[in-house]
Amino acid sequence: MHVLVATDGSKQSLESAKYLRNLVDAEAVTKVSVVAVVSPLAAVPFATEGSKDGGGVEMSFRREAEQATLKVAETLDGWGPTVTTHVYSGSPANEIIKAAKRFDSGLIVLASQSTRTQAVLMGSVSHKVLNQATCPVLVHRPGPKPARRAKKKA
């Protein structure tokens, strides 16, 4: 089975890759494709945006997306299956679905970060992929955020 792992550069995406590694037997997987999608009209940086080298915004987004796919690939290194990385440009949900069809994927893995309200108001990538993909989709929800401790006054 070919598995497609989608990343947006977030910690949740890395956690999803780790979850896949722990959940699925490596012998059942023939290949893993790690995919990131850069929106051509992105108004905000990719989740790992950090480069301030003065390069073009689109190239910066692409570089950050490439780095994000490599991080996920590193997480899967040594698991067994061959891992390849890919960066596409377009609507994230649409490009993930197209890539899954192109690779004849048997499973799509991605993290869900939006709340139900956000999904209703703006739509979410995971929601769209879940409802439009032609193969099974594993949507990994991160655990609850750790509670913030109040600072003590000295």
N, C-alpha and C positions, 0 to 999 in steps of 0.2 A: 504494500500500500504506500502510495506517495502522500506525504503530509505537508500541507502548506501552513506555515506559521507566520501570521501577520504581526508586524511590530510598528509602533509609532514612536519608539524611542523611550517609552516610559518604563518605570520600575515594574509596573503591572505586566507589561509585555514580557519582561525577563522572567517574572514569576510564572507566567503562562507556559513559557518554554520549559522551565524547571518542572512544572506540574505534568506536562506532557511526558517528559523523560521518566518521571516516577510512575506515571499511570499506564503507559503503553509499553509493551514488550518490544524491545529494539528489533527482535527477529521478525516481527510482524510488519516492520517498516522498511521499505526498499530505498526510499530517498526522502529527504526533507528539503523543502524550498522555503527560505526565509524571505519574506516580502515586506517592503516598506513602500508607501505611496506618498509622493509629494504633490500637494495640490498646486496647480500652476497659478492660482489666485490667492495663495495663502496670505492671510493678514497677520498671522502670528507665527513665530518660529517653530520649527520641529521641536518636539519635546526635549531633545538633547542639545538644542541650539546653544552654542557657547563660543563659536569662533567670531572673533572681532577683527579679522584681517583685512577688512575693507573690500573684499571680493563682492561680486554681485549677489543679491539676495537669493536668486534661484539657485545659483551654484552652491551657496552656503547651505541652503536647505538640502540639496542633493548630497553634499558631503556629510552632513549630519545624518541623513537617512542611511547612507552607506555605512557609516560608523555604527548606527543602531543595528543594522542587519548583521554586522560582524560581531557585535556583542552577543546577540542571540545565538549566532553560530558557535561562538566560543562556549556558551552555556551547554550546547548540545555536543560539543567536541568529546570524543571518546565514548559516546553512547552507542555507536555502531553504524547507523545509516550514513550515507554520503549526504553532506549538507552543502547546498548552494545558496547564494544570496542574490537578490534582485531588487532593483529600485525602479518604480514606474512613476509616471506623472499622470494625474487625473483625479477623478473622484475616488477616494479611498475604497468605499464599498464596491463600486463598479469594477475597479482594477483588481481587487482581491478576488472577486467572483470570476472575472475573465482569466486571471492567472490560474485559479483552481481548475477551470475548464481546460486551459491550455496544457497544464501539467497532468491532466486526468487524475486529479487528487482524490483520495479516498476519505480525507479528513481535512478540515480547516480548523486551526486553533488560533484564537485571539482573545484578548482581554476586553472586558467591559468596564468602562470607567464612569459612564454617565448614570445619573439617577433616572428613575422612571419619568420624572417631570421633564428633565432635559430631553429624553428620548421622544416624548410626546411633542414638546415644543419645537425642537430643532432636528429631531431624528438622530439616530446614532449609527455608527458604522457597524457595530456588532448586531444591532437590531436588523438593519438592512441585509447584512450578509446572512444572518440566520433565516430570514424569510425568503431570500432569493437564491441561495446556493442550491446546487443540484446534488451535493454530497453532504454527509453529516458535518455538523459544526459543533465544536467544543468552545463554548464561551466561558472563560475563566473569570470569575468575580474575585477581586482581591478581598482579603479579610478586612475586618473593621479597622479603621484608623486608630492608632494608639491614642489613648486619652492624654490630653495635655495637662501637665501638672502646673498648678498655680505657683508662681514664684513667691518665695518667702521674703518678706521685707526684713532687712537687717536692722 
